[in-house]
């Protein structure tokens, strides 16, 4: 049985003050989350404050990216050790916005993920096709390339520590959710690809989230699908009431 994992991705939202307000509102709402693992991935500047604010709750804290080097002349980057120091436990890697606006590639995603694992940070690695790619029937080919690139050189032990987020780019921030069948079908394909690379029992252990306009209304249906183990939530993670409903997808 894979443990469900719902993670918020705040993206470039919330000052420290707003972050603490949001966590303060979330804490009482997320007292009883059953066996669901709950994570909030927040801007670098908020991590330390959020880590303090979640004390006494089960909410875990993550970052939204990590450098692929240990240290050195990499202006603007933040290392895994720096993230650990301020209390991050998870880190999102390869989000489509990083790929689209900041030139990240499967190769840089691979290096960042290696760096996260080396430093005991739990990676949430994002993959997903664009609308053009889906319409041209290339979804599976794109996912396969992204998986082979992101996890090149990984051992079975490595891949078991990774959470994968399947985020079709056309569903992000658009209000267009993949149908639960579409999402499940792609996630099944991702698992099949992992099985070929790492064996079926290992693939069955890897948690795979869906992301893209997931919200209070569709979380229950998405989460009831066989292969969907969680969600990576953008917009709906910014309001306590909405995020609570997604986390409590079972009602
Ligand atoms: P939305 O939930 O706002 O569509 O964003 C999804 C996402 O990009 C999470 O990483």
Boltz pocket constraint, residues with backbone or C-beta under 6 A from the ligand:
constraints:
  - pocket:
      binder: B
      contacts: [[A, 9], [A, 95], [A, 167], [A, 171], [A, 172], [A, 173], [A, 174], [A, 175], [A, 211], [A, 212], [A, 213], [A, 214], [A, 232], [A, 233], [A, 234], [A, 235], [A, 236]]
      max_distance: 6.0
